Amino acid sequence: QVQLVESGGGLVQPGGSLRLSCSASRSFSFYSMGWYRQAPGEQRELVATIQIGGSTNYADSVKGRFTISRDNVNNTVYLQMSSLKPEDTAVYYCIMGGHWGQGTQVTVSS
């Protein structure tokens, strides 16, 4: 069993920044981590992943604007989001293998 607790979502204006955090109840040093998002009425999208060795991948829609990072000592993964656009509005979910966090709402609106 594992618990993933997310935080950092909220309301931000276009062009602004937010940092999402995900804290795990156990070590994820041996797992690939990632973030999904789902906007209302749209399909779920894999936003970013970070591998055990630290390599990262991003969806084309966020590449150059978002950065995923991990702290294996503190069992925390982050998603730094900058230059936010209204189309980034979604519920963002932390993932570790088959485990999902509860999600945190990000709303980008003027």
Summary of the structure (lengths in Angstrom):
residues: 110
radius of gyration: 13.0
end to end distance: 40.1
largest distance: 40.3
contacts: 323
relative contact order: 0.33
helix: 3%
strand: 50%
